[in-house]
Amino acid sequence: MITLSKKLKSGSAGATAQSSQRRISIRDQLLIKDVSEMQDNLPEGCSVDFQDPDQLHTFTLTVAPSEGLWRGGKFHFSVVVPDEYNNVPPIVRCETKLWHPNISEDGDICLSLLRKNSIDGLGWAPTRRLKDVIWGLNSLFADLLNFDDPLNLEAANHYQKDKESFKRKVRQYIDLNNKQ
């Protein structure tokens, strides 16, 4: 699957024509190991899709929770790993409209792990890996769900005021997305 690793091997195998050798970025070298580790450790209900297997720095994550409020939904996240990786976190956006206190309807995500600097000390660090991002995003639909520090204040207030109405709205979004 990881065809970029073939490039690394062929580049170090001694191609003598200088013009045919391409420099492999540090990010891409890190991604070969990270992507393999990520795919070996995907949480249940998560899948990753690479549009181009030679472009490990951009992929789509699908999270399909099997329990909880968002059970039955499929939520797609675009993930772009910048050139400065692993000193900066991947750029992640939710591409699926949903009703969630930690994900805006525009796709912004409130997850400390995705911040270069966070006040809680749980932000990005060079020791973090893509698998941590995947597990963090998956956890937003379970144990990391946070109504007390929301990004989508309207969704959090809705939950606090009327949990049953909140649940119905979550289902409406899921049903609408499943029809598309």
Summary of the structure (lengths in Angstrom):
residues: 180
radius of gyration: 18.8
end to end distance: 29.1
largest distance: 68.8
contacts: 495
relative contact order: 0.14
helix: 37%
strand: 13%
